[in-house]
């Protein structure tokens, strides 16, 4: 896996040129292609990357946009070029983000009885609805201490992992998702979390004995899933969910840019019926 240089290992005085080159190489974009996208020239891009030319603030932001650099790292590029950061990082509990906070709370509560949660760039849970709380019944206290971490809760052998019927497939999906995020963000914390959860032993998962025919997705014919489901046991039933993750469009704040809303859509009629009975 190709890595963008870590913020913890990149010297502060390295300058914006090498940082831009690292992002360009990470995105596998040539100098010419980047120049065409940014309405510049390959010669100018080369001069910027080698430090022979100091880019304007507008050019730094334009190149960052075309390289899909995360908002937090755009601030780092601006600082390296000698400019002030453009994007604030407002605490989620600050009054300025009241509308965002209240909006996501209404969104995930309105999604009930289906599970939904909101997490940050480190996969720490910042909000969750009753559907998620229901799935966490019986999880040991040490995994539920703040800050809750969705990857630890899911993959820890004392967490949800033993209850997930297709654990190896779902674990592979989550680890690949984390690898993509590591490639996108220069975060030692995220890298450390990946190494931690990837090292967890994988518990053996057995089908739930004596599952009732009306409690889980056990029809005579296989259910034709249109995406990889998470099949999880709950009180002797196997529930099936398809997950979807959404982020904010064109965020102008680091905190908001790093929030993600994950919703779990029931993947079969039995799961729909059970959840509406359990959480009316």
N, C-alpha and C positions, 0 to 999 in steps of 0.2 A: 504494500500500500504506500503510495507516494504521500509524503507529508509536507505541508507548508511549514517553514521554520517556526518553532515555538516562540511565543512572546517572551517566555522565560529565558530562552537561550539566545535570542536575537539581540545584539548590542544596541543600546539606545541611540548611539551615535552612528549607526550603520548608514543612515540616510534613507530617503524614500525610494531611490532607484533600485537597490537590491530587493527591497520589499515588494515593489511592483513587479519586478522580474519573477520573483518567487510565486506571486499570485498568477502571473501570466502562464508560467510553466505548469503550475498546478492545474490550470484550466485548459492546458494544451492548446493555447492560442499563439499563433506566430505574431511577430512584431508587425508584419504587414496587415494581417487580419485585424489586430487590435487598432492599428492606425485607421483603417477603413471604417471600423465601427465608431471610433471616437472623432472622426473628421480631422485627422492629423496626418502625419507622414511617418513611415517606418524609420526614417533618419532621426526624426525628433524623438520617437519612442526609444530608439537606441541611445541617444544622447541623455535622455532622462534616466534610463536604467544604469548607465555607466557614470552618472554624476556630472557629465559635461554640461548639462542644462538643468536649471531648476524649474520645475513645472509650476504653473500658477495654481492657486487654490482651486479654481474652476476645473483645470485640467486634471488635478488629482482626483477630484470627485467624479469627473466624467469617466476617467479610466477605471476607477473603483466600481462605478455602476456597470460598465460593460464587462468587467471581470467578475461581477456578482459577489463582490467582497461584502461580508456581513457588516452591519452598521457599526458594531464595536470596533472592528478592524479598520473601518474608514477613518475613525478618530485617530487611530494609531498612525495611519498613513499621513494624515494632516500634520500631526505632531512631528513626524520624522521629516516632513518637508518644511517645518518651521512655521506652521500655521496653528491657530487655535482649534480645538475640537469643535465640530459642527453639531454633534448630536448629544443631548443631555442623557444622563442615566438617572432617572427619577425612581426613588423607592416605590414599590408597588402600593404601600400603605399611605403614601403621601396624598394630600387633598387634590393635587393636580391630576391624579389618576383615578379619582372617585368614579368618573363616568366609565372608564375602562373596567375597573373592578366590578362595579355594579352590573355592567353589561354582560360580562362573562359569567357572573353568578346567575343572572336571569337565564342566560343561554343554557347552562348545564342543568339548572333546575327544571327548565322547560323541557329538557330532553328526557326527564324521568318518565317511566320507570327504567329506561335504558341507561347503562353506565356512561359517564362522561367525566373527564378531569382536565385540568390545566396544569402544565408543568413548564419549568424554565429551561435554560440552556444546559443545566447540569442534571436535568430530569428530576428535579425536586418538585414535588406536588405543591401547588399554591392554591388549588381549589378542587373539590370533588363533590359529586352528588351522591344521593342515597343508593343509586345503582352500584357505584364503586364500593361504598361502605358495606353493602350486602356481600360483595365478593370477598371482602377482607375479614369476614367473620372467622374467628379462630386463629388468626395470625398471631404469633408470639409478640409480646409487648415490646421487646427490644427492636423489632423491625418497624414498629408503629411510632417510635419516638421521633419528634420533629428534628430535622426536616425529613419528611417522608420522601423516599426516592423510588420512583416507579420501576426502575430497572432492578434495584435490590428486592423490592417487594415481589416482583414477578419471577426472578431467576434464582433467588436464594433457596437452598434446599429445605428451609423451614418456612418459606413463604408460599407463594402460589404455585411454584414449580411442580410439586407432587400432585397437584390437582389438575394440571393441564394435560389432557389426554393425548394431544399431539405435541408434546413438549419439545422434542428435537427439532421439528419443523419451526415451531414458534420461536424457540430460542435462536435458531439460525437467522430468522427474520429480524429479531431484535438486535442481535450482534451486528448484522449487516447495516442496519439503520444507524447504529452507533459509529460504525466505521465511516459511513458517509458524513456524519456530523463532525468527526475528527478531521476528515479531509477538508471540511468547509471552514472549521473554526480552529484557531491556534489556542487550544485550551489544554493545559497540563492537567487540570482538574478532571476534564472529560476523559482524557487519555487514561488517567489513574482509575477512574470508575470503570472504564471498559476492561482494563486488565484485571480488576477485582472480580467483576461479575463473570467474565469469560473463564476465570479459574474456578468458579464454583463447581463442585461435583454435580453431575447430572443424575438426579434420582430416577430409579426405575418407576415407570408409570404403568399401572395395570388398569384395565377397564373396571368400572365400578360394578361389583357383583350385585345381581338382583335388581338391576335398573328396571323401573316400571316402564311399560311400553308407552304410556302417555306422558312421561316425564322428561325424556330426552329425545334427541333426533335419531330415533331408531326405526325409521319406516322400512317397509319391505324393500323399496327401491332406494339406492343411494341418493342423497341430496346433491344436486349439481351446483356446488359452490362456484361463484364467479370470482372469488378472491380467496386467499389463504385464510381460513377461519381460525380463531382461537377456540378450542373446544375444552371447556373447563367444568369440573365437577362441582356441584353445590347441593348439599343435603341429599345425596343419592341420585341426583339428576345430572345429566350432561347438557350444558348450555353451549350454544355455538354463536360466536360473534364475528363480524367483519369490522375491522377498525379503520378509522379515517382520521387524519391529522390535518388541522388547518392553522394557518398563521395570519397575521395582519398584513394587509396590502400596504406597501410603501410606508413603513413605520418611520417616524422621525425621532424616536426615543429608543435608547439601547434596551431598556427593560421591556418595553412593548415589543420590540423586534425579536426578542428571545423567548417570548411566550408562545406556547403551542397548545391548541385545544384538541384533545383526542376523544372521539366519540366511538361507541361500540354499537353497531347496528345488528340486531338479531338476524341470524342467518337462516332460520327455519321457523315455521309456524309454532312448533312446540315451545321454543324459547320465548317467543312473543306472548303466548298464552300464559306461561308460567310467571313471567315478570309482571304482567298486568294483574295476576292473582296475588303475587307476593307484595308488590308496591302499588296499590290501587291509587 
